[in-house]
């Protein structure tokens, strides 16, 4: 047990206070906390409350690896050893400060993540909900430190299921995992032989097939492949083509990395998301309306093309209104990079777009020498008036943000049939925008469809405000849980999760795959 020796009291207290004050000086809020309580210890005292805090902290950091945190960072064994060796008031003061630093490292890591998103990838615009140090210090000094430490862990059902999946996968890998890869680039119904047996065995190990001794790609295997395809966002044809086979042969270790990355991402979004909110998972090419943790509406989406200036960013904002029969105000980057060169070759090209000057007046193209302009000095705006051919379709959903991203209709409906749907300039196109609008308006209109259609029929650009603004979250998850069923996985379309995993490794996170 850690305790301050009995005498001389004044000197001991002074030495203890000085050690704590010196060590806490680097953090203004920690220093203020200790000053406020006259440097009384919260960890190293001989009282029962201090003992409970030490025990709760050691328990938490020993279990840090369960959450995909860097176990070695918190050094529980070293802390325990130092507790046993700390005897002088100064040693106890330095230990007090070290325990506080370890606690704050763990608390912030478990609650809001290890990494700073924008430093890993500049297109992740997520603002992490960091807490004040004083909140952590006052919390751990409360009557039930173990309960407070547990309260820091994200409480979403998604995080809870990810944690369970991580622990299950670690046990599976320690017991042999999914076995060898299938030695084939593609297989189809009716095939026989060793590759089919390997596919059978892998599907059994993954839980898609009951144990059997079949050697033919039969109807049962076809159904299992379809189920696998459904869980991985692939075309559900039951044929193990090259794309499906590539996903089947992804190792369980790599899937575990995706789960750990998803847990880190969940910590970045550890805040209230709205009883009703819109969730766009970029890797899943879907947009959903979620009411009280249940999906009430879902539609396919098209996201930004995997080009440096087109990829859709990740962020959260609030949807305030929709615009029916919208005008497309062509972003300047598109106007100058894509359309200006076309106009320089033929001033009457792209006739569906209007050339507008700074005063909002439509300009006669024949009077403009487009060759005189470049991306820096082009003085006009390009606009497409409302119509069914409008690039935004017939409705757009606005959540004003610095990135000029919104959800919208599109005349290019054929793209929604594609398996991988990254084609836009960054905004999110919706396959069923009218139904999406009806679902949003159902909260404020008794007949949302009639209200929307009556506005649509005018042909005029019209704003419909949402009486209850809705949070919108653009996320990027290659590992997603189901309330009932297996883990779902998606391709790392932009390579962001690979970069996050590399950053987590650099921060000390490691796979625990050698344990049984």
SULVENTA-V751337 format. One record per residue. N is the residue number from 1. RES is the residue in one small letter. SS is DSSP state (2 for helix, 1 for strand, 0 for the rest). PHI is phi in whole degrees, -180 to 180 (NA if undefined). D_CENTER is the distance of its C-alpha to the mean C-alpha in whole Angstrom. Layout:
# SULVENTA-V751337
n: <N | N>
res: <RES | RES>
ss: <SS | SS>
phi: <PHI | PHI>
d_center: <D_CENTER | D_CENTER>
This chain:
# SULVENTA-V751337
n: <1 | 2 | 3 | 4 | 5 | 6 | 7 | 8 | 9 | 10 | 11 | 12 | 13 | 14 | 15 | 16 | 17 | 18 | 19 | 20 | 21 | 22 | 23 | 24 | 25 | 26 | 27 | 28 | 29 | 30 | 31 | 32 | 33 | 34 | 35 | 36 | 37 | 38 | 39 | 40 | 41 | 42 | 43 | 44 | 45 | 46 | 47 | 48 | 49 | 50 | 51 | 52 | 53 | 54 | 55 | 56 | 57 | 58 | 59 | 60 | 61 | 62 | 63 | 64 | 65 | 66 | 67 | 68 | 69 | 70 | 71 | 72 | 73 | 74 | 75 | 76 | 77 | 78 | 79 | 80 | 81 | 82 | 83 | 84 | 85 | 86 | 87 | 88 | 89 | 90 | 91 | 92 | 93 | 94 | 95 | 96 | 97 | 98 | 99 | 100 | 101 | 102 | 103 | 104 | 105 | 106 | 107 | 108 | 109 | 110 | 111 | 112 | 113 | 114 | 115 | 116 | 117 | 118 | 119 | 120 | 121 | 122 | 123 | 124 | 125 | 126 | 127 | 128 | 129 | 130 | 131 | 132 | 133 | 134 | 135 | 136 | 137 | 138 | 139 | 140 | 141 | 142 | 143 | 144 | 145 | 146 | 147 | 148 | 149 | 150 | 151 | 152 | 153 | 154 | 155 | 156 | 157 | 158 | 159 | 160 | 161 | 162 | 163 | 164 | 165 | 166 | 167 | 168 | 169 | 170 | 171 | 172 | 173 | 174 | 175 | 176 | 177 | 178 | 179 | 180 | 181 | 182 | 183 | 184 | 185 | 186 | 187 | 188 | 189 | 190 | 191 | 192 | 193 | 194 | 195 | 196 | 197 | 198 | 199 | 200 | 201 | 202 | 203 | 204 | 205 | 206 | 207 | 208 | 209 | 210 | 211 | 212 | 213 | 214 | 215 | 216 | 217 | 218 | 219 | 220 | 221 | 222 | 223 | 224 | 225 | 226 | 227 | 228 | 229 | 230 | 231 | 232 | 233 | 234 | 235 | 236 | 237 | 238 | 239 | 240 | 241 | 242 | 243 | 244 | 245 | 246 | 247 | 248 | 249 | 250 | 251 | 252 | 253 | 254 | 255 | 256 | 257 | 258 | 259 | 260 | 261 | 262 | 263 | 264 | 265 | 266 | 267 | 268 | 269 | 270 | 271 | 272 | 273 | 274 | 275 | 276 | 277 | 278 | 279 | 280 | 281 | 282 | 283 | 284 | 285 | 286 | 287 | 288 | 289 | 290 | 291 | 292 | 293 | 294 | 295 | 296 | 297 | 298 | 299 | 300 | 301 | 302 | 303 | 304 | 305 | 306 | 307 | 308 | 309 | 310 | 311 | 312 | 313 | 314 | 315 | 316 | 317 | 318 | 319 | 320 | 321 | 322 | 323 | 324 | 325 | 326 | 327 | 328 | 329 | 330 | 331 | 332 | 333 | 334 | 335 | 336 | 337 | 338 | 339 | 340 | 341 | 342 | 343 | 344 | 345 | 346 | 347 | 348 | 349 | 350 | 351 | 352 | 353 | 354 | 355 | 356 | 357 | 358 | 359 | 360 | 361 | 362 | 363 | 364 | 365 | 366 | 367 | 368 | 369 | 370 | 371 | 372 | 373 | 374 | 375 | 376 | 377 | 378 | 379 | 380 | 381 | 382 | 383 | 384 | 385 | 386 | 387 | 388 | 389 | 390 | 391 | 392 | 393 | 394 | 395 | 396 | 397 | 398 | 399 | 400 | 401 | 402 | 403 | 404 | 405 | 406 | 407 | 408 | 409 | 410 | 411 | 412 | 413 | 414 | 415 | 416 | 417 | 418 | 419 | 420 | 421 | 422 | 423 | 424 | 425 | 426 | 427 | 428 | 429 | 430 | 431 | 432 | 433 | 434 | 435 | 436 | 437 | 438 | 439 | 440 | 441 | 442 | 443 | 444 | 445 | 446 | 447 | 448 | 449 | 450 | 451 | 452 | 453 | 454 | 455 | 456 | 457 | 458 | 459 | 460 | 461 | 462 | 463 | 464 | 465 | 466 | 467 | 468 | 469 | 470 | 471 | 472 | 473 | 474 | 475 | 476 | 477 | 478 | 479 | 480 | 481 | 482 | 483 | 484 | 485 | 486 | 487 | 488 | 489 | 490 | 491 | 492 | 493 | 494 | 495 | 496 | 497 | 498 | 499 | 500 | 501 | 502 | 503 | 504 | 505 | 506 | 507 | 508 | 509 | 510 | 511 | 512 | 513 | 514 | 515 | 516>
res: <x | x | x | x | x | x | x | x | x | x | x | x | x | x | x | x | x | x | x | x | x | x | x | x | x | x | x | x | x | x | x | x | x | x | x | x | x | x | x | x | x | x | x | x | x | x | x | x | x | x | x | x | x | x | x | x | x | x | x | x | x | x | x | x | x | x | x | x | x | x | x | x | x | x | x | x | x | x | x | x | x | x | x | x | x | x | x | x | x | x | x | x | x | x | x | x | x | x | x | x | x | x | x | x | x | x | x | x | x | x | x | x | x | x | x | x | x | x | x | x | x | x | x | x | x | x | x | x | x | x | x | x | x | x | x | x | x | x | x | x | x | x | x | x | x | x | x | x | x | x | x | x | x | x | x | x | x | x | x | x | x | x | x | x | x | x | x | x | x | x | x | x | x | x | x | x | x | x | x | x | x | x | x | x | x | x | x | x | x | x | x | x | x | x | x | x | x | x | x | x | x | x | x | x | x | x | x | x | x | x | x | x | x | x | x | x | x | x | x | x | x | x | x | x | x | x | x | x | x | x | x | x | x | x | x | x | x | x | x | x | x | x | x | x | x | x | x | x | x | x | x | x | x | x | x | x | x | x | x | x | x | x | x | x | x | x | x | x | x | x | x | x | x | x | x | x | x | x | x | x | x | x | x | x | x | x | x | x | x | x | x | x | x | x | x | x | x | x | x | x | x | x | x | x | x | x | x | x | x | x | x | x | x | x | x | x | x | x | x | x | x | x | x | x | x | x | x | x | x | x | x | x | x | x | x | x | x | x | x | x | x | x | x | x | x | x | x | x | x | x | x | x | x | x | x | x | x | x | x | x | x | x | x | x | x | x | x | x | x | x | x | x | x | x | x | x | x | x | x | x | x | x | x | x | x | x | x | x | x | x | x | x | x | x | x | x | x | x | x | x | x | x | x | x | x | x | x | x | x | x | x | x | x | x | x | x | x | x | x | x | x | x | x | x | x | x | x | x | x | x | x | x | x | x | x | x | x | x | x | x | x | x | x | x | x | x | x | x | x | x | x | x | x | x | x | x | x | x | x | x | x | x | x | x | x | x | x | x | x | x | x | x | x | x | x | x | x | x | x | x | x | x | x | x | x | x | x | x | x | x | x | x | x | x | x | x | x | x | x | x | x | x | x | x | x | x | x | x | x | x | x | x | x | x | x | x>
ss: <0 | 0 | 0 | 0 | 0 | 0 | 0 | 0 | 2 | 2 | 2 | 2 | 2 | 2 | 2 | 2 | 2 | 2 | 2 | 2 | 2 | 2 | 2 | 2 | 0 | 0 | 0 | 2 | 2 | 2 | 2 | 2 | 2 | 2 | 2 | 2 | 0 | 0 | 0 | 0 | 0 | 0 | 0 | 0 | 0 | 0 | 0 | 2 | 2 | 2 | 2 | 2 | 2 | 2 | 2 | 2 | 2 | 2 | 2 | 2 | 2 | 2 | 0 | 2 | 2 | 2 | 2 | 0 | 0 | 0 | 2 | 2 | 2 | 2 | 0 | 2 | 2 | 2 | 2 | 2 | 2 | 2 | 2 | 2 | 2 | 0 | 0 | 0 | 2 | 2 | 2 | 2 | 2 | 2 | 2 | 2 | 2 | 2 | 2 | 2 | 2 | 2 | 2 | 2 | 2 | 2 | 2 | 2 | 2 | 2 | 2 | 2 | 0 | 0 | 0 | 0 | 2 | 2 | 2 | 2 | 0 | 0 | 0 | 1 | 0 | 0 | 0 | 0 | 0 | 0 | 0 | 0 | 2 | 2 | 2 | 2 | 2 | 2 | 2 | 2 | 0 | 0 | 0 | 0 | 2 | 2 | 2 | 2 | 2 | 2 | 2 | 0 | 0 | 0 | 0 | 0 | 2 | 2 | 2 | 2 | 2 | 2 | 2 | 2 | 2 | 2 | 2 | 2 | 2 | 2 | 2 | 2 | 2 | 2 | 0 | 0 | 0 | 0 | 0 | 0 | 0 | 0 | 0 | 0 | 0 | 0 | 1 | 0 | 0 | 0 | 0 | 1 | 0 | 2 | 2 | 2 | 2 | 2 | 2 | 2 | 2 | 2 | 2 | 2 | 2 | 2 | 0 | 0 | 0 | 0 | 0 | 0 | 0 | 0 | 0 | 1 | 0 | 0 | 2 | 2 | 2 | 2 | 2 | 2 | 2 | 2 | 2 | 2 | 2 | 2 | 2 | 0 | 0 | 0 | 0 | 0 | 0 | 0 | 0 | 1 | 0 | 2 | 2 | 2 | 2 | 2 | 2 | 2 | 0 | 0 | 0 | 2 | 2 | 2 | 2 | 2 | 2 | 2 | 2 | 2 | 2 | 2 | 2 | 2 | 2 | 2 | 2 | 2 | 0 | 0 | 0 | 0 | 0 | 0 | 0 | 1 | 1 | 1 | 1 | 1 | 1 | 2 | 2 | 2 | 0 | 1 | 1 | 1 | 1 | 1 | 1 | 0 | 0 | 1 | 1 | 1 | 1 | 1 | 1 | 1 | 1 | 1 | 1 | 1 | 0 | 0 | 0 | 0 | 0 | 0 | 0 | 0 | 0 | 1 | 1 | 1 | 1 | 1 | 1 | 1 | 1 | 1 | 1 | 1 | 0 | 0 | 0 | 1 | 1 | 0 | 0 | 2 | 2 | 2 | 2 | 2 | 2 | 2 | 2 | 2 | 2 | 2 | 2 | 2 | 2 | 0 | 0 | 0 | 0 | 0 | 0 | 0 | 0 | 1 | 1 | 1 | 0 | 0 | 0 | 0 | 0 | 1 | 0 | 0 | 2 | 2 | 2 | 0 | 0 | 2 | 2 | 2 | 0 | 0 | 0 | 0 | 0 | 0 | 0 | 0 | 1 | 1 | 1 | 1 | 0 | 0 | 0 | 0 | 0 | 0 | 0 | 0 | 0 | 0 | 1 | 1 | 1 | 1 | 0 | 0 | 0 | 0 | 0 | 0 | 0 | 0 | 1 | 1 | 0 | 0 | 0 | 0 | 2 | 2 | 2 | 2 | 2 | 0 | 0 | 0 | 0 | 1 | 1 | 1 | 0 | 0 | 0 | 1 | 1 | 1 | 0 | 0 | 2 | 2 | 2 | 2 | 2 | 2 | 2 | 2 | 2 | 0 | 0 | 0 | 0 | 0 | 0 | 2 | 2 | 2 | 2 | 2 | 2 | 2 | 2 | 2 | 2 | 2 | 0 | 0 | 0 | 1 | 1 | 1 | 1 | 1 | 1 | 1 | 1 | 1 | 1 | 1 | 1 | 1 | 1 | 0 | 0 | 0 | 1 | 1 | 0 | 0 | 0 | 0 | 0 | 0 | 0 | 1 | 1 | 0 | 0 | 0 | 0 | 0 | 0 | 2 | 2 | 2 | 2 | 2 | 2 | 2 | 2 | 2 | 2 | 2 | 0 | 0 | 0 | 0 | 0 | 0 | 0 | 0 | 0 | 0>
phi: <NA | -83 | -156 | -81 | -57 | -75 | -153 | -77 | -64 | -58 | -66 | -63 | -62 | -62 | -63 | -63 | -61 | -62 | -64 | -66 | -61 | -61 | -74 | -84 | -61 | -71 | -123 | -58 | -72 | -65 | -60 | -65 | -61 | -70 | -61 | -61 | -107 | 54 | 61 | -67 | -73 | -112 | -111 | -102 | -72 | -89 | -79 | -65 | -62 | -65 | -62 | -66 | -66 | -60 | -64 | -65 | -66 | -62 | -62 | -65 | -72 | -67 | -97 | -59 | -63 | -58 | -94 | 73 | -97 | -76 | -54 | -67 | -62 | -96 | 45 | -59 | -67 | -66 | -63 | -62 | -65 | -68 | -60 | -70 | -98 | -81 | -127 | -76 | -56 | -67 | -59 | -68 | -64 | -66 | -65 | -54 | -67 | -66 | -63 | -65 | -62 | -62 | -61 | -66 | -59 | -64 | -61 | -70 | -63 | -74 | -92 | -128 | 101 | -84 | -102 | -98 | -52 | -65 | -79 | -81 | -152 | -65 | -86 | -91 | -93 | -60 | -95 | -73 | -80 | -63 | -104 | -71 | -57 | -61 | -64 | -68 | -67 | -66 | -67 | -73 | -83 | -74 | -70 | -127 | -63 | -63 | -64 | -66 | -61 | -67 | -69 | -75 | -70 | -51 | -104 | -66 | -63 | -64 | -65 | -60 | -72 | -62 | -61 | -63 | -64 | -60 | -65 | -64 | -66 | -62 | -66 | -62 | -63 | -63 | -97 | 119 | 64 | -88 | 81 | -68 | -67 | -82 | -81 | -157 | -85 | -163 | -141 | -140 | -53 | 99 | -66 | -136 | 110 | -59 | -61 | -67 | -63 | -64 | -65 | -56 | -66 | -70 | -64 | -64 | -62 | -80 | 92 | -94 | -135 | -72 | -60 | -159 | -118 | -65 | -120 | -119 | -74 | -99 | -62 | -64 | -69 | -62 | -64 | -65 | -65 | -61 | -65 | -60 | -61 | -61 | -74 | -122 | 68 | -106 | -62 | -89 | -105 | 74 | -104 | -85 | -71 | -61 | -67 | -66 | -64 | -61 | -71 | -61 | -87 | -65 | -71 | -65 | -61 | -68 | -66 | -64 | -59 | -62 | -66 | -64 | -63 | -62 | -65 | -62 | -62 | -64 | -67 | -64 | -109 | -82 | -157 | -60 | -103 | 100 | -56 | -115 | -151 | -101 | -122 | -113 | -93 | -60 | -72 | -94 | 54 | -135 | -128 | -129 | -103 | -114 | -117 | 51 | 72 | -124 | -72 | -102 | -155 | -146 | -144 | -70 | -137 | -117 | -114 | -63 | -63 | -77 | -123 | -53 | -104 | -125 | -62 | -71 | -78 | -110 | -171 | -126 | -155 | -125 | -78 | -109 | -162 | -123 | -118 | -94 | 55 | -76 | -86 | -94 | -87 | -61 | -55 | -58 | -61 | -73 | -59 | -86 | -83 | -104 | -92 | -59 | -59 | -67 | -67 | -67 | -81 | -151 | -63 | -103 | -73 | 39 | -67 | -75 | -104 | -96 | -94 | -126 | -86 | -65 | -91 | 83 | -93 | -73 | -105 | -72 | -61 | -64 | -94 | -110 | -94 | -63 | -65 | -82 | -117 | -136 | -62 | -85 | -113 | -63 | -94 | -112 | -109 | -111 | -135 | -114 | -68 | -58 | -178 | -68 | -89 | -56 | -59 | -92 | 71 | -110 | -159 | -132 | -116 | -107 | -132 | -46 | -152 | -69 | -100 | 56 | -107 | -153 | -100 | -159 | -72 | -157 | -79 | -90 | -72 | -63 | -66 | -72 | -84 | -74 | -73 | -109 | -123 | -113 | -134 | -84 | -86 | 135 | -72 | -105 | -91 | -112 | -73 | -125 | -67 | -66 | -63 | -61 | -65 | -60 | -63 | -68 | -80 | -60 | -73 | -126 | -129 | -73 | -132 | -60 | -64 | -64 | -61 | -64 | -66 | -65 | -71 | -60 | -66 | -68 | 76 | -96 | -65 | -140 | -97 | -113 | -84 | -86 | -66 | -118 | -54 | -121 | -66 | -122 | -124 | -93 | -116 | -144 | -126 | -90 | -128 | -134 | -91 | -119 | -57 | -134 | 123 | -81 | -62 | -107 | -128 | -132 | -71 | -85 | -55 | -99 | 75 | -70 | -67 | -63 | -68 | -65 | -61 | -60 | -68 | -64 | -60 | -62 | -85 | 108 | -77 | -137 | -73 | -102 | -111 | -104 | -103 | -122>
d_center: <43 | 42 | 45 | 47 | 50 | 53 | 55 | 56 | 53 | 53 | 52 | 50 | 48 | 48 | 47 | 44 | 43 | 44 | 41 | 38 | 39 | 39 | 36 | 34 | 35 | 32 | 30 | 31 | 30 | 31 | 34 | 35 | 34 | 36 | 39 | 39 | 40 | 42 | 40 | 41 | 39 | 36 | 35 | 39 | 41 | 43 | 43 | 41 | 38 | 37 | 37 | 35 | 32 | 33 | 33 | 29 | 28 | 29 | 28 | 24 | 24 | 26 | 23 | 20 | 20 | 19 | 16 | 15 | 17 | 20 | 23 | 25 | 24 | 25 | 29 | 30 | 33 | 34 | 33 | 36 | 38 | 38 | 39 | 42 | 43 | 43 | 46 | 47 | 46 | 44 | 43 | 41 | 40 | 38 | 37 | 36 | 34 | 32 | 31 | 30 | 28 | 26 | 25 | 24 | 22 | 21 | 20 | 18 | 16 | 15 | 14 | 12 | 12 | 14 | 13 | 13 | 10 | 12 | 15 | 13 | 12 | 14 | 12 | 9 | 11 | 9 | 11 | 11 | 13 | 16 | 19 | 23 | 25 | 27 | 25 | 24 | 28 | 29 | 27 | 28 | 32 | 32 | 34 | 31 | 29 | 28 | 27 | 25 | 23 | 22 | 21 | 18 | 16 | 13 | 15 | 13 | 14 | 11 | 11 | 15 | 15 | 13 | 15 | 18 | 17 | 17 | 20 | 22 | 21 | 22 | 25 | 25 | 25 | 28 | 30 | 30 | 27 | 27 | 30 | 31 | 29 | 31 | 34 | 33 | 32 | 32 | 34 | 35 | 37 | 40 | 40 | 41 | 42 | 40 | 36 | 36 | 37 | 34 | 32 | 33 | 33 | 29 | 28 | 30 | 28 | 25 | 27 | 27 | 31 | 34 | 36 | 39 | 41 | 40 | 41 | 40 | 37 | 38 | 37 | 35 | 33 | 32 | 31 | 29 | 28 | 27 | 25 | 23 | 22 | 21 | 18 | 17 | 17 | 21 | 24 | 26 | 29 | 30 | 31 | 29 | 29 | 28 | 24 | 24 | 26 | 24 | 21 | 24 | 25 | 21 | 22 | 21 | 20 | 18 | 16 | 16 | 14 | 11 | 11 | 12 | 9 | 7 | 9 | 8 | 4 | 6 | 9 | 7 | 7 | 10 | 13 | 14 | 13 | 16 | 18 | 18 | 15 | 14 | 10 | 10 | 8 | 9 | 10 | 12 | 14 | 14 | 14 | 15 | 17 | 16 | 19 | 19 | 16 | 18 | 17 | 20 | 20 | 18 | 19 | 18 | 17 | 18 | 15 | 16 | 18 | 18 | 20 | 19 | 20 | 19 | 15 | 13 | 11 | 8 | 9 | 10 | 14 | 17 | 19 | 22 | 24 | 25 | 28 | 30 | 32 | 30 | 31 | 29 | 30 | 29 | 27 | 29 | 27 | 28 | 31 | 32 | 31 | 31 | 34 | 36 | 37 | 38 | 40 | 42 | 43 | 44 | 44 | 44 | 41 | 38 | 40 | 38 | 37 | 39 | 39 | 39 | 41 | 40 | 42 | 40 | 43 | 43 | 44 | 47 | 45 | 49 | 49 | 46 | 47 | 43 | 44 | 45 | 41 | 38 | 34 | 35 | 38 | 38 | 39 | 38 | 35 | 34 | 34 | 34 | 35 | 34 | 35 | 34 | 34 | 31 | 28 | 26 | 28 | 30 | 27 | 24 | 21 | 21 | 18 | 20 | 18 | 19 | 18 | 20 | 17 | 18 | 18 | 22 | 24 | 26 | 29 | 28 | 27 | 28 | 25 | 23 | 25 | 23 | 21 | 19 | 19 | 18 | 21 | 20 | 21 | 17 | 17 | 16 | 19 | 20 | 22 | 24 | 24 | 27 | 26 | 22 | 25 | 27 | 24 | 23 | 27 | 28 | 27 | 30 | 32 | 35 | 35 | 32 | 33 | 36 | 35 | 32 | 35 | 38 | 36 | 35 | 38 | 39 | 38 | 37 | 34 | 33 | 30 | 30 | 28 | 26 | 28 | 25 | 22 | 18 | 15 | 13 | 9 | 8 | 4 | 5 | 5 | 9 | 10 | 10 | 13 | 16 | 18 | 21 | 21 | 19 | 16 | 15 | 13 | 13 | 14 | 12 | 13 | 13 | 13 | 10 | 9 | 13 | 13 | 11 | 13 | 16 | 15 | 15 | 18 | 20 | 19 | 20 | 18 | 20 | 20 | 23 | 24 | 28 | 28 | 30>
